[in-house]
Amino acid sequence: MLAFAALPLVAQQYDVVLANGRVMDPASNLDAVRFVGIASGKIAAISATPLRGREVVDVKGLVVAPGFIDVHQHRINPENYAFKARDGVTTALEMEVGVSPVPPWYAEREGHSLINFGATVGHIPALMTAMHDSGTFLPHDAAANRVPTAAEHQEALQLLRRGLADGALGIGMGIAYVKETRAQILDIFRLAAETHATIFVHMRNSGPVEPGAIDSLQEVLADAAATGASLHVVHITSTCLAETPVCLQMIAGARKRGMDVTTEAYPYTAGMTDLGSAIFDEGWQNRLGHISYGDLQWAATGERLTAESFARYRKQGGMVAIHGIPEAVARAAMADPTVIVASDGILDEGKGHPRAAGTFSRVLGRYVREQHALPLMTALNKMTAMPAARLGLKDRGRLAVGADADITVFDPAHVTDRATFDSPAQYSEGIPYVLVSGRFVVKEGKLQSVTPGQAIRRH
């Protein structure tokens, strides 16, 4: 019999090692100093003892967390990628408005993205196509002004079905921006249930004046209950305003009774949308929480509006901030452990809302560190594991061996947002390292010229 001498094992060398960091993983509740080894775009080791790597980065004193997942971002393009990455976001998704058709949207971004990307098939763009609306992002004429015919409604449904077959992440709905009837909306919920797709919905009405936010939430909860569709309600605070606590109670009650319903919010006291949209039809002041012209801020110039400038800008259309969310409401939503953090971000040539650049850092800096509104692990759960679970992403939103190496490293003592309503295109601070698929997209606080972002599709 031949005898073989035992050979010494050679310690594995990883592509990248993040050394000495405070590893926080909400999915497993791990919170300890660890060494994270990355190989071939995956997390290959999480060790209490040192690991060898071709590149070892000492992150002592910093938190190593799963990359943040933003389930509500608009303008998925290089300008917005940069601000997302500097805010710790490794995956940004167009889920509210969505896109149609789906394949060319994905094809345009494949191999060209700093961070991961994906989209729903959109109820709004599908209707705009079916009704020959001249708008680009939101309806401008036909879809905004009249109820679709039966034929147009059926064409839009077919476009939604096709988009789901093409890998869209669900159905995006903007009920407030179109004139579809309640029966037509119910048809879309039936389609979602039939295809096991989640609906990401901007509800019909806002604020306290009936029919308002509570009525609108009752509509979508009833449609979900009647059909069995999964439901995600977008930007709960900017829709429900002072009624947010009641609406969160309604969602909690529905969940306790077995319904698959989630919601999200951003940490700001103003929303933003197109001044030319149906949101600002007659009666908007009362619907949006008894606000006035001066509560509207024109994104292009930063000016507060008057009756005269409102009428002038409404004719041309453009983004406007709506200062109407009570601070107590924003804080309560951030503190609520069941509310996902999502930005609803959009920047165009540096103009827009600060949420596009600072949402996640603002939660960590303002609401965790400064106000102690919620524990750090709870905040991270709302940014990582919870959105991953909503989307069915098993390999993202967590730090575990075998998971995708989408990782955000931040300084809990200094992380902060810098974007403001007057100057929204300002990078967050205190996030020195961000990795997507194991590659640094932010390194030592600087953006890298790489494109490791991957398409996120429904399977």
GINOR-V783054 format. One record per residue. NEAR is the number of other ideal C-beta (glycine too) atoms within 8 Angstrom. Layout:
near: (NEAR;NEAR)
This chain:
near: (2;3;4;4;4;4;4;4;4;4;6;10;6;14;9;15;14;13;12;7;14;10;13;13;13;14;12;8;7;10;8;7;7;11;14;16;15;17;10;6;10;11;15;10;11;12;10;6;5;6;15;9;12;6;7;9;9;6;12;7;5;13;11;15;15;18;17;15;16;16;13;15;17;11;10;13;6;7;11;16;14;11;15;14;16;13;16;16;15;17;15;14;17;15;14;16;12;18;14;12;10;14;7;7;10;14;7;7;12;8;5;7;13;14;14;14;16;11;17;16;18;15;14;16;11;16;16;13;12;12;10;7;13;6;11;4;6;14;15;10;9;11;15;14;6;5;7;15;6;6;6;11;13;8;11;14;12;8;14;15;10;11;18;14;6;10;10;16;13;16;19;17;13;14;13;11;13;14;10;10;7;6;6;11;13;11;10;14;15;10;13;15;10;6;8;5;13;13;17;15;13;11;14;8;11;15;15;10;6;6;6;13;15;12;11;15;14;9;12;15;14;8;12;17;9;7;11;5;13;12;14;16;14;15;14;16;13;15;14;16;17;9;12;13;8;9;14;15;8;12;16;9;8;12;10;6;6;4;10;7;13;12;13;15;15;14;13;12;8;13;12;13;10;11;14;11;12;10;11;8;6;3;6;9;8;8;11;13;10;7;10;5;10;7;10;14;13;14;14;6;5;7;7;9;12;8;6;6;11;12;8;8;13;10;7;7;10;11;14;14;12;13;10;12;13;8;7;6;14;14;11;11;14;15;9;8;8;9;13;13;16;15;12;16;19;13;16;9;5;8;10;13;17;12;14;16;18;14;18;15;17;13;15;14;13;12;15;15;9;7;7;6;8;10;6;10;10;10;15;13;11;12;14;17;12;13;14;15;9;11;11;6;10;5;6;15;13;13;16;10;7;6;12;9;12;13;17;16;14;14;11;11;6;7;14;11;14;10;14;8;9;5;6;16;10;12;9;17;10;12;17;11;15;15;16;16;11;13;10;10;15;13;9;5;7;6;9;9;3;8;7;11;12;9;9;11;9;9;3)
